[in-house]
Amino acid sequence: MKLTSFTRPILVALAAFTFSATAADQNSTPPDNTEKNERDRSGDNKTPIDQSNRPEDIKLVAEIRKAVVADDSLSMTAKNVKIITTPGKVTLRGPVNTADEKTKIAAHAKAKAGQSEIVDQIEVKAADSTK
């Protein structure tokens, strides 16, 4: 391919942009999830892999998720909590922004789960002190 006076500046600009984007990615600090990853590998906590494939458990997850997503008072972070059902048990995991969100999600789960045990492992994020 022959580079013309028109294509050469475009390629140089593209290369510079790619380099700067890569440098920015390398300068950002990755999240330290080491403790949470170790906790999940231990087998003591439910993860989405533990979700039951029984039709009634899948239906229960869908009902709880619909209630959570329909609640306009919840943040997108709260709407993305993990809901894991196994026979007789619903496990709620993940971060939320406030204690109120944690309470509301647990209430939605209890309203839909009937006699199933609710295991609430939702974590309230620490307040950002820079705001």
C-alpha positions as CSV (number, residue, x, y, z in Angstrom):
1,M,0.0,0.0,0.0
2,K,1.4,3.3,-1.0
3,L,1.2,6.1,1.6
4,T,0.0,9.4,0.2
5,S,0.4,12.8,1.7
6,F,-3.3,12.4,2.8
7,T,-3.0,9.0,4.5
8,R,0.3,9.5,6.3
9,P,-0.9,12.2,8.8
10,I,-4.0,10.0,9.5
11,L,-1.9,7.0,10.4
12,V,0.5,9.1,12.5
13,A,-2.5,10.6,14.5
14,L,-4.0,7.1,14.9
15,A,-0.8,5.7,16.2
16,A,-0.4,8.6,18.7
17,F,-3.9,8.1,19.9
18,T,-3.4,4.4,20.4
19,F,-0.2,5.0,22.3
20,S,-1.7,7.6,24.6
21,A,-4.8,5.4,25.4
22,T,-2.5,2.5,26.2
23,A,-0.3,4.7,28.5
24,A,-3.4,6.0,30.3
25,D,-4.6,2.4,30.9
26,Q,-1.2,1.4,32.4
27,N,-1.2,4.4,34.7
28,S,-4.5,3.7,36.3
29,T,-4.5,1.6,39.5
30,P,-6.3,-1.7,39.1
31,P,-8.9,-2.6,41.8
32,D,-7.6,-4.8,44.5
33,N,-10.1,-7.6,44.7
34,T,-7.7,-10.2,46.1
35,E,-9.5,-10.7,49.4
36,K,-12.9,-11.0,47.7
37,N,-11.5,-13.4,45.0
38,E,-10.0,-15.6,47.7
39,R,-13.2,-15.6,49.7
40,D,-15.2,-16.7,46.6
41,R,-12.8,-19.5,45.8
42,S,-13.1,-20.9,49.3
43,G,-16.6,-22.4,48.4
44,D,-18.1,-21.0,51.6
45,N,-20.0,-18.3,49.7
46,K,-22.5,-18.7,46.9
47,T,-21.5,-17.3,43.5
48,P,-23.6,-17.2,40.3
49,I,-22.1,-20.5,39.3
50,D,-24.1,-22.0,42.2
51,Q,-27.4,-20.9,40.7
52,S,-29.9,-23.8,40.6
53,N,-31.3,-24.8,37.2
54,R,-34.6,-25.9,38.7
55,P,-37.4,-24.1,37.0
56,E,-38.9,-22.8,40.3
57,D,-35.5,-21.4,41.3
58,I,-35.0,-19.7,37.9
59,K,-38.5,-18.3,38.2
60,L,-37.8,-17.0,41.7
61,V,-34.6,-15.2,40.6
62,A,-36.5,-13.6,37.7
63,E,-39.3,-12.4,40.0
64,I,-36.9,-10.9,42.5
65,R,-34.8,-9.3,39.7
66,K,-37.9,-7.7,38.1
67,A,-38.9,-6.2,41.5
68,V,-35.4,-4.8,42.1
69,V,-35.1,-3.4,38.5
70,A,-38.6,-1.8,38.7
71,D,-37.7,0.0,42.0
72,D,-36.8,3.5,40.7
73,S,-35.3,4.5,44.1
74,L,-32.4,2.1,43.6
75,S,-29.2,3.0,41.9
76,M,-27.8,1.1,39.0
77,T,-25.2,-0.4,41.3
78,A,-28.0,-1.8,43.5
79,K,-29.9,-3.1,40.6
80,N,-26.9,-5.2,39.7
81,V,-26.5,-7.2,42.9
82,K,-26.2,-10.9,42.5
83,I,-29.3,-12.9,43.2
84,I,-28.6,-16.6,43.6
85,T,-31.2,-19.2,44.4
86,T,-30.7,-22.8,45.5
87,P,-33.4,-25.0,46.8
88,G,-34.9,-23.3,49.9
89,K,-32.4,-20.4,49.9
90,V,-31.9,-17.0,48.2
91,T,-28.5,-15.4,48.5
92,L,-28.0,-11.7,47.8
93,R,-24.5,-10.5,47.1
94,G,-22.7,-7.4,45.8
95,P,-22.2,-3.7,46.6
96,V,-24.9,-1.0,47.0
97,N,-24.5,2.7,47.7
98,T,-26.5,3.0,50.9
99,A,-27.9,1.0,53.8
100,D,-31.4,1.9,52.5
101,E,-30.7,0.2,49.2
102,K,-29.6,-2.9,51.0
103,T,-32.8,-2.9,53.1
104,K,-35.0,-2.4,50.0
105,I,-33.4,-5.3,48.0
106,A,-33.8,-7.6,51.0
107,A,-37.4,-6.6,51.3
108,H,-38.0,-7.4,47.6
109,A,-36.4,-10.8,48.0
110,K,-38.5,-11.6,51.1
111,A,-41.7,-10.5,49.4
112,K,-41.1,-12.9,46.5
113,A,-39.3,-15.8,48.2
114,G,-42.1,-17.0,50.5
115,Q,-40.6,-19.5,53.0
116,S,-37.1,-19.6,51.4
117,E,-34.3,-18.5,53.6
118,I,-32.7,-15.1,52.7
119,V,-28.9,-14.9,53.1
120,D,-28.1,-11.2,52.8
121,Q,-24.5,-10.7,52.0
122,I,-25.0,-7.2,50.3
123,E,-22.2,-4.8,51.2
124,V,-22.7,-1.0,51.6
125,K,-19.9,0.9,49.8
126,A,-17.8,3.1,52.1
127,A,-18.7,6.8,51.7
128,D,-16.3,8.7,49.4
129,S,-14.5,11.2,51.6
130,T,-13.4,13.3,48.6
131,K,-16.9,14.6,47.9
